[in-house]
């Protein structure tokens, strides 16, 4: 855990505790925390530097000890009353926070989930409806994204509770198939939008990357979202659930591309020669082989043999 992250967590936890100890003697609070009085006083000085922009005298927390050695805390003026957000402000906050939910290696994913839950509870019913309408319109009007038209259709189908027919390119099989799907919910994961829904072709709940939808239309077939469906586990980084049948795959990336791989994959490890080694588990190798081939001669699957054979099969097919 990075030092900055530890410091933030420490101050947030400390602030919550000190808020309950206002009026207590500072020595007693220090004993309860298991720290020295000097350390606690240093932490109070740090808290007094925190607040809200533009960080003027009335924008900062005040954590002080009076002449009798008792603790007193006052909040910045912005925190004295509950904040009321407009739908536009709430949308901006939701959009900024949602990417933190998509990856398990994000240090604040749990805090982000709690923030979004509180945001939903704090909105008035009419503002919550306006926020949902605003989100749909923003997704529909998003520019520079091939997924935007599909997102617009999917949101409309989800609102009307209508199934969709779509041509979907599977990354695991490399095939384009037509499917009928009941949209249940959406999640932003790793910078891409995914649809969670019931696939009538597979007869089970499936996850679809919206960017791989090549054609989509809304049908007249009605459906109902199961009452026990919850999108939260998917947003917390449980998008892909292991089945236990996955094989260990090891991929080596040359020093030329190692930096990019290390920055974009938290599982990758830097090697002494400057290369990067990525270890992951996969049950199918078609998608993995095509991904590795994008790096040309700068990447090589070390194991298992089946994954290496899939690379050879794809290369042989291309030459034929």
C-alpha positions as CSV (number, residue, x, y, z in Angstrom):
1,X,0.0,0.0,0.0
2,X,1.5,3.4,-1.0
3,X,2.4,5.8,1.7
4,X,-0.1,8.5,0.4
5,X,-2.9,5.9,0.6
6,X,-2.0,4.9,4.2
7,X,-1.9,8.5,5.3
8,X,-5.3,9.3,3.8
9,X,-6.9,6.2,5.4
10,X,-5.2,7.1,8.7
11,X,-6.5,10.6,8.7
12,X,-10.0,9.6,7.7
13,X,-10.2,7.0,10.4
14,X,-8.8,9.4,12.9
15,X,-11.2,12.2,12.0
16,X,-14.2,9.9,12.5
17,X,-12.9,8.8,16.0
18,X,-12.0,12.3,17.1
19,X,-15.5,13.6,16.2
20,X,-16.8,11.2,18.9
21,X,-14.2,12.4,21.4
22,X,-14.8,16.1,21.4
23,X,-14.4,17.4,25.0
24,X,-12.2,14.5,26.1
25,X,-8.7,15.1,27.4
26,X,-6.0,14.7,24.7
27,X,-3.9,12.3,26.9
28,X,-6.9,10.0,27.3
29,X,-7.5,10.0,23.5
30,X,-3.8,9.3,22.8
31,X,-3.9,6.3,25.2
32,X,-7.0,4.9,23.6
33,X,-5.3,5.2,20.2
34,X,-2.1,3.7,21.4
35,X,0.0,6.6,20.3
36,X,2.0,9.3,22.1
37,X,0.6,12.8,22.8
38,X,3.3,14.2,20.5
39,X,2.2,12.0,17.6
40,X,-1.5,12.8,18.1
41,X,-0.8,16.5,18.2
42,X,1.1,16.2,14.9
43,X,-1.9,14.4,13.4
44,X,-4.2,17.2,14.6
45,X,-1.9,19.7,12.8
46,X,-2.2,17.7,9.6
47,X,-6.0,17.5,9.9
48,X,-6.1,21.3,10.3
49,X,-4.6,21.6,6.8
50,X,-7.5,19.7,5.2
51,X,-10.8,21.1,4.0
52,X,-12.4,22.3,0.9
53,X,-11.3,24.7,-1.9
54,X,-10.2,27.5,-1.9
55,X,-8.7,26.5,1.5
56,X,-9.3,29.8,3.2
57,X,-9.6,30.2,7.0
58,X,-13.3,29.2,6.9
59,X,-12.7,26.3,4.5
60,X,-10.5,24.2,6.8
61,X,-11.1,21.7,9.6
62,X,-10.0,23.0,13.0
63,X,-8.7,20.4,15.4
64,X,-7.3,22.0,18.6
65,X,-6.6,21.4,22.2
66,X,-7.7,24.0,24.7
67,X,-5.9,25.3,27.8
68,X,-7.3,22.4,29.9
69,X,-6.0,19.8,27.5
70,X,-9.4,19.0,26.0
71,X,-10.0,18.2,22.3
72,X,-12.2,20.4,20.2
73,X,-13.0,20.0,16.5
74,X,-14.9,22.2,14.1
75,X,-15.7,21.6,10.5
76,X,-15.3,23.8,7.4
77,X,-18.4,25.8,6.7
78,X,-19.2,23.6,3.6
79,X,-19.7,20.6,5.9
80,X,-22.0,22.2,8.5
81,X,-25.2,21.5,6.4
82,X,-26.1,18.5,4.2
83,X,-25.0,19.2,0.6
84,X,-27.7,19.3,-2.0
85,X,-26.5,18.4,-5.5
86,X,-28.2,19.2,-8.8
87,X,-28.7,16.3,-11.2
88,X,-25.9,17.7,-13.3
89,X,-23.5,17.8,-10.3
90,X,-24.5,14.3,-9.2
91,X,-24.0,13.1,-12.7
92,X,-20.5,14.6,-12.8
93,X,-19.7,13.0,-9.4
94,X,-21.0,9.6,-10.5
95,X,-19.1,9.7,-13.8
96,X,-15.9,10.6,-12.0
97,X,-16.2,7.9,-9.4
98,X,-17.5,4.9,-11.4
99,X,-14.2,4.0,-13.0
100,X,-12.8,3.2,-9.5
101,X,-15.3,0.4,-9.2
102,X,-14.1,-1.5,-12.2
103,X,-10.7,-2.9,-11.1
104,X,-9.9,-4.9,-8.0
105,X,-6.4,-3.3,-7.8
106,X,-7.9,0.2,-7.3
107,X,-7.2,1.1,-3.6
108,X,-10.4,3.1,-3.1
109,X,-13.0,0.9,-4.9
110,X,-14.8,0.1,-1.7
111,X,-14.9,3.7,-0.7
112,X,-16.2,4.7,-4.1
113,X,-19.0,2.1,-3.9
114,X,-20.0,3.6,-0.5
115,X,-19.9,7.1,-2.0
116,X,-22.2,6.2,-4.8
117,X,-24.6,4.4,-2.4
118,X,-24.8,7.6,-0.3
119,X,-25.3,9.7,-3.4
120,X,-28.3,7.6,-4.4
121,X,-29.8,8.0,-0.9
122,X,-29.2,11.7,-0.7
123,X,-31.0,12.6,-3.9
124,X,-34.6,13.5,-3.9
125,X,-36.8,11.1,-5.9
126,X,-37.4,13.6,-8.7
127,X,-33.7,14.4,-8.8
128,X,-32.9,10.7,-9.0
129,X,-35.2,10.3,-12.0
130,X,-33.6,13.3,-13.6
131,X,-30.2,11.9,-13.0
132,X,-31.2,8.6,-14.7
133,X,-32.6,10.5,-17.7
134,X,-29.4,12.6,-17.9
135,X,-27.2,9.5,-17.8
136,X,-29.1,7.9,-20.6
137,X,-28.9,11.1,-22.7
138,X,-25.2,11.5,-22.0
139,X,-24.4,7.9,-23.0
140,X,-26.5,8.3,-26.2
141,X,-24.7,11.5,-27.2
142,X,-21.2,10.4,-26.3
143,X,-18.8,11.1,-29.1
144,X,-15.9,9.2,-30.3
145,X,-17.2,5.9,-29.0
146,X,-18.3,3.0,-31.1
147,X,-20.3,1.7,-28.1
148,X,-22.5,4.8,-27.9
149,X,-25.3,3.6,-30.3
150,X,-25.5,0.2,-28.6
151,X,-25.6,1.8,-25.2
152,X,-28.5,4.0,-26.3
153,X,-30.5,1.0,-27.5
154,X,-29.7,-1.1,-24.5
155,X,-30.7,1.7,-22.0
156,X,-33.9,2.2,-24.0
157,X,-34.6,-1.6,-23.9
158,X,-33.8,-1.8,-20.2
159,X,-36.2,1.1,-19.4
160,X,-39.0,-0.4,-21.5
161,X,-38.2,-4.0,-20.3
162,X,-37.9,-5.3,-23.9
163,X,-35.5,-7.9,-25.1
164,X,-32.9,-7.0,-27.7
165,X,-31.5,-8.9,-30.7
166,X,-27.9,-8.3,-31.4
167,X,-24.9,-9.6,-33.4
168,X,-22.1,-10.1,-30.8
169,X,-18.5,-10.9,-31.5
170,X,-17.1,-13.2,-28.8
171,X,-13.5,-12.6,-27.8
172,X,-13.2,-16.2,-26.6
173,X,-14.3,-17.9,-29.8
174,X,-13.6,-15.3,-32.4
175,X,-17.1,-15.8,-33.8
176,X,-20.0,-13.4,-34.6
177,X,-23.3,-14.8,-33.4
178,X,-26.8,-13.4,-33.2
179,X,-28.3,-13.5,-29.8
180,X,-31.5,-12.5,-28.0
181,X,-30.7,-10.9,-24.6
182,X,-32.7,-9.4,-21.7
183,X,-30.7,-6.4,-20.4
184,X,-30.4,-6.5,-16.6
185,X,-27.8,-3.8,-15.9
186,X,-24.6,-2.1,-17.0
187,X,-21.2,-1.6,-15.4
188,X,-18.1,0.4,-16.3
189,X,-15.1,-2.0,-16.0
190,X,-11.5,-1.1,-16.9
191,X,-12.7,1.8,-19.1
192,X,-15.2,-0.2,-21.1
193,X,-19.0,-0.6,-20.7
194,X,-20.4,-4.1,-20.1
195,X,-24.0,-5.5,-20.3
196,X,-25.2,-8.0,-17.8
197,X,-28.2,-9.9,-18.9
198,X,-30.0,-13.1,-19.7
199,X,-28.8,-14.8,-23.0
200,X,-31.5,-16.9,-24.6
201,X,-28.9,-18.6,-26.8
202,X,-26.8,-19.8,-23.9
203,X,-29.8,-20.0,-21.5
204,X,-28.0,-18.4,-18.7
205,X,-26.9,-15.0,-17.4
206,X,-24.0,-13.7,-19.4
207,X,-21.7,-10.6,-19.6
208,X,-21.2,-8.8,-22.9
209,X,-18.7,-6.1,-23.8
210,X,-20.8,-3.4,-25.4
211,X,-18.0,-2.4,-27.8
212,X,-18.3,-5.9,-29.4
213,X,-22.0,-5.5,-30.3
214,X,-22.0,-5.1,-34.1
215,X,-25.8,-4.7,-34.6
216,X,-28.7,-4.3,-32.2
217,X,-32.5,-3.9,-32.4
218,X,-35.2,-3.7,-29.7
219,X,-37.9,-6.4,-29.9
220,X,-41.5,-6.5,-28.8
221,X,-40.8,-9.3,-26.3
222,X,-41.3,-8.2,-22.7
223,X,-39.3,-9.5,-19.8
224,X,-38.8,-8.8,-16.1
225,X,-35.5,-8.2,-14.3
226,X,-35.2,-10.8,-11.4
227,X,-36.0,-9.3,-8.0
228,X,-32.8,-10.6,-6.6
229,X,-30.6,-9.1,-9.3
230,X,-27.8,-6.8,-8.0
231,X,-25.4,-5.1,-10.2
232,X,-23.1,-4.1,-7.3
233,X,-20.9,-7.3,-7.3
234,X,-20.1,-6.7,-10.9
235,X,-19.1,-3.1,-10.3
236,X,-16.9,-4.2,-7.4
237,X,-14.6,-6.0,-9.7
238,X,-16.3,-9.4,-9.8
239,X,-17.0,-9.1,-13.5
240,X,-15.3,-12.3,-14.4
241,X,-15.8,-15.2,-12.0
242,X,-13.4,-18.1,-12.1
243,X,-14.9,-21.6,-12.6
244,X,-12.0,-23.6,-11.2
245,X,-11.1,-25.0,-14.6
246,X,-8.7,-22.3,-15.6
247,X,-5.1,-23.0,-16.5
248,X,-2.1,-21.0,-15.5
249,X,-0.8,-18.9,-18.4
250,X,2.6,-17.2,-18.4
251,X,3.4,-14.5,-21.0
252,X,6.7,-12.7,-21.4
253,X,6.9,-9.2,-22.8
254,X,10.2,-7.7,-24.1
255,X,11.7,-4.7,-22.4
256,X,10.5,-2.6,-25.4
257,X,6.8,-3.0,-24.4
258,X,7.3,-3.9,-20.7
259,X,6.6,-0.5,-19.4
260,X,3.2,-0.3,-21.1
261,X,2.3,-3.8,-19.9
262,X,3.3,-3.0,-16.3
263,X,1.3,0.2,-16.2
264,X,-1.9,-1.4,-17.7
265,X,-1.8,-4.8,-15.9
266,X,-1.4,-5.0,-12.1
267,X,-0.6,-8.7,-12.3
268,X,2.5,-8.2,-14.4
269,X,5.9,-8.2,-12.7
270,X,9.1,-6.6,-13.8
271,X,12.0,-8.9,-14.4
272,X,15.7,-8.3,-13.9
273,X,16.4,-8.0,-17.7
274,X,13.8,-5.3,-18.0
275,X,11.1,-7.5,-19.5
276,X,7.7,-8.1,-17.9
277,X,6.1,-11.4,-16.9
278,X,2.3,-11.7,-16.8
279,X,0.7,-14.7,-15.1
280,X,-3.0,-15.2,-15.3
281,X,-5.6,-18.0,-15.4
282,X,-7.8,-18.7,-18.5
283,X,-10.1,-21.4,-19.6
284,X,-10.0,-20.6,-23.3
285,X,-6.9,-19.5,-25.2
286,X,-8.4,-18.0,-28.5
287,X,-8.8,-14.5,-27.1
288,X,-5.5,-14.7,-25.3
289,X,-3.6,-15.7,-28.4
290,X,-5.1,-12.9,-30.4
291,X,-4.3,-10.4,-27.7
292,X,-0.6,-11.6,-27.5
293,X,-0.3,-11.5,-31.3
294,X,-1.0,-7.8,-31.2
295,X,2.5,-7.3,-29.7
296,X,4.1,-9.1,-32.6
297,X,7.6,-10.5,-31.7
298,X,7.6,-8.5,-28.5
299,X,5.4,-11.0,-26.6
300,X,5.6,-14.8,-26.2
301,X,3.4,-17.2,-24.4
302,X,5.7,-19.4,-22.3
303,X,3.0,-21.9,-21.1
304,X,0.8,-23.9,-21.3
305,X,1.6,-25.7,-24.6
306,X,-2.1,-25.5,-25.6
307,X,-2.0,-21.7,-25.5
308,X,1.2,-21.7,-27.6
309,X,-0.5,-24.1,-30.1
310,X,-3.4,-21.6,-30.4
311,X,-1.0,-18.9,-31.5
312,X,0.4,-21.2,-34.1
313,X,-3.1,-22.2,-35.3
314,X,-4.1,-18.6,-35.8
315,X,-0.9,-17.7,-37.7
316,X,-1.2,-20.8,-39.9
317,X,-4.8,-19.9,-40.7
318,X,-3.8,-16.3,-41.7
319,X,-1.2,-17.6,-44.1
320,X,-3.5,-20.1,-45.7
